[in-house]
């Protein structure tokens, strides 16, 4: 979320809109005949391009690797959450609209936002009547309860976010509905009738509505749940259902005849079909989007470096592009579990030795990659404060004297060797790893680069602690977008040590600081917005003091709009084009 974003109802409800950067570009086209935003550079950043209610046609998407999983209880990439709304309905959702409205929560399967009682320790939702699964069975509150409970089983669903198991008042020893079958869980989630669901928390939490929009609240019928294999036969609650599920090859979605527009004010359900090709070369995806043979690179992270100059130097192509600034950080995890990086000075040597500009170059430069980062929180997240604990010189190419000094302090005056992981289907991450390799070699730190598939990157490789130690993965490329746009929604799943799972699947691979866990707890307990926002920077600084994260760039992306689709706009919630209501020209 994300990849992937606490506010009390009174004090946390204001969502800060993402600042949108409109850079250059000449107007090469007229207004759309049907109204809406202009088809020009950055035209879809704050408006809807090609607005239409026309039904029919096929939307064609591609991904450079496999999906992490389409199971709503486990998926944890921003593009997957964006896409999941086509086949699943969570209790709430972010409004499918451009600009600041895209960060506003609205009801989906629920009739209204949650009602808090008991000082925010209980949150109650009413389920819409008449909403059906694809088999015609009406969705009840018990189906949402079951969906949330199954998602807490991190032995089966390693990849998903860990909010519910952290906040819900689950009975002691509860290990999910498969291993704790029959255990009474009303202390955590109760369903007093078929259309009412209440969540009971350990402590008051004013931002629970943000958890109610997670895909983990998309209903699952217990009778048709097949555990880890559910990903291959998901029962739809949205306007589309799976026709083909071929992991590593293709997904196709067709209309769900049981979906009723009368129960859904958020979805237009315009296309007849969605086709997703998997494991397609990233550069080939760009070329096919440019030619119009393909509509969308579903990952939503922007064109690859090989296509940048082509897009930016061709006025017609540039007029089809958008360059939003994002609440996202591209960074590298520095694993203290891998010697000699268990020594803080060895980690500091990496901070000083890295050439910051080469990180930026790997992502396409300042224009499309983003600004040089010195903090974990990006500037768009409320509470951000600028600081730099490891100055890299006036040219930002590193401080080699400081790096060598740190190496001497950690007992490695001549440097050391370690391995670095990156997602093998992502050219920018490979370029980042190569940049580290070249920069660190200047002080005798030798990296061996290891590429792993994105679909299993966190569950089996970089996010799997035993694998990291056994394979001496000292560094691992990473990236994070806010689950919702505030400090907790950005920081918690990447700096809280309690989300690290020995079975794999955590986005936090390197931060194990008990003091940070306590600071996070104190911050979410603060109900005053201004006071709470001042608590995020001390957390950011404390993590940076331990040098367990190397911040690369505050992300931007150069997105290329599909030629053949309608209702195109950038979603502030997902930091990419919104896939929910696109149509076919």
C-alpha positions, 0 to 999 in steps of 0.5 A, a space after each residue: 500500500 501499498 503497497 498503501 494511511 489515525 484520526 479521531 472522529 472529531 480530531 482526526 477527521 481532517 485529511 490533508 490532501 496531497 500537494 500536486 506538482 504541475 511541471 511544465 508541458 504545453 497544451 497539445 489538445 482541446 478540452 474533452 468534448 464531454 467536459 472534464 479536465 483537459 488532456 494535457 500534462 498533469 491533466 488527470 492529477 486534479 480532474 477527471 479526463 474523458 468522463 463517460 458512463 458508456 458501458 462495454 468493452 475490455 480493460 487490458 492491464 499488465 504486471 511485471 511480476 505475479 500478484 502478491 495474492 488477490 485474497 483480500 485478507 492478505 494482499 498488501 500492495 497499493 495496486 492490489 487494494 485499488 484493483 480489489 474494489 472491483 471484486 470485493 466490497 469493504 465496510 468503507 472505502 476512499 471516495 473514488 474522486 480526484 484531488 482531496 476528495 480521494 482521501 475522504 472515507 465513504 460507506 461501501 458495504 456499510 450504510 454509514 461510517 462507524 459509530 464509536 462508543 465506550 471512549 472509542 473502544 467499540 465501533 459499530 457498523 450497519 451492513 446494507 441489506 440486499 447485497 449478495 455474493 456471486 452465488 446469490 447468497 445475501 451478505 451478512 455481518 457474520 461474513 465480515 466478522 469471519 473475513 476479519 478473523 481469518 486475516 489475523 492468522 499470519 501463519 496462513 496469511 503472512 503478507 497482510 497488514 497487522 492492524 486488527 490483531 494489534 487493536 482487537 480485544 481477541 481472546 488469549 491464545 486466539 490463532 485464527 478460525 482454522 487453528 482456534 475453531 469454535 473459540 468465542 470471539 465476541 470479545 473482539 467482534 460481535 454481530 447482534 443481528 444479521 446486519 450489525 457488526 461491532 468491533 471491540 478494541 483493547 484501547 480507544 482508537 479514534 481512527 478505526 474507520 481507516 481500518 474499516 476500509 481495509 480489504 480485510 473487511 471484504 466479506 468471506 463466506 465461511 462455508 467456501 473458505 479454503 484457507 491459503 487456496 481461497 486466492 484461487 477461487 474468491 467469492 465476489 461481493 463486487 460488480 466483477 467476479 473471477 473468470 480465470 485465475 492462473 497465477 503467474 500468467 493471467 487473471 480475467 474478471 467478468 460481470 457479477 450478475 448478482 451485483 446490484 447497482 442500487 446497493 452501490 453508490 460508488 461503482 459504475 461497473 462500465 467495462 464488461 471485462 478486465 484482463 490482467 497479464 502477469 510476468 510481462 517485461 516492465 519495459 515492454 509494458 511501457 511500450 505497449 501502453 504507448 502504442 495503445 495495445 495495453 491500457 494500464 501498468 497495474 503496478 502504478 509506479 510509473 514508466 521505467 527509466 528506459 521510457 522517460 526520455 521518450 515520453 518527456 521529449 515527445 509533446 504528444 506523449 507528454 500530454 498523455 502523462 501525469 507527474 504526481 507527488 506522492 506520500 511514498 518513500 523509496 528506501 532501503 532496509 539495513 538489517 541489524 540481524 546480519 553481521 557486521 551490521 549488528 554494529 551501529 557504526 557499520 550501519 552508519 558507514 552505509 549512511 555516509 558512504 552512499 551517493 544520494 544522487 545515484 539513488 535519485 538517478 536510479 528512479 529517473 531523476 528529480 523530475 520523475 523519481 522524486 526529491 532526495 530524502 533524509 527522513 522516513 516520513 515524506 513531506 506530504 504526511 502531516 507532522 513531517 519535519 525536515 532533518 538530516 542526521 548523516 550529511 552527504 556533502 554539498 554535492 550529496 554524493 556521500 561523506 567518505 571520510 565519515 564513512 571510513 571513520 565509522 568503519 574503523 569504529 565498528 572494527 572493519 577498517 578495510 570494509 566488509 562484504 554483504 548481500 543486497 536484495 531487490 525486486 528482480 522485475 523492477 528495473 529501478 530497484 535493480 538500478 538502486 542496488 547497482 548504485 549502492 554497489 558502486 558507491 559503497 565499494 569506494 570505502 571497501 564495502 562489497 555488495 553481492 546483488 540478489 534479485 527476488 520476485 516481487 510477488 514473494 519478496 516479503 513473504 519468502 525473501 526480504 521480509 522473511 527474517 530466517 531467510 535474511 539471516 541465513 542468506 546474509 541479506 544486509 540490505 534490501 530495497 523497499 518502498 512504502 506508501 501510507 495506508 492512510 495519510 497520517 503519521 501512524 498510517 505511514 509509519 506503523 507497519 514499517 517501524 513497529 517491531 511488533 509487526 515483524 513475523 518470523 514466518 515472513 510477510 512483514 514490510 518492516 524488515 529491519 526496525 527492532 527498537 522497543 522504544 519506538 514501539 512505545 512512542 507509537 503507542 503514545 502517539 495514537 493515544 493522543 487525541 489532539 491532532 496538533 499535539 499528535 502530529 508533533 509526535 511523529 518526528 521523534 519516532 522518525 529521528 529515533 529510527 534514523 539514529 539507529 541507521 536501520 533505514 536508508 531513505 532514498 527519495 520522496 517519491 514522484 512518478 511519471 504515469 502514462 494515461 491509457 489511450 482507450 479508456 475514460 474516467 481517468 484520474 489520479 487517486 490521492 488514496 492509492 497514489 496512482 490512477 483510480 481503477 474503479 470506474 474506468 470505462 472503454 471509449 
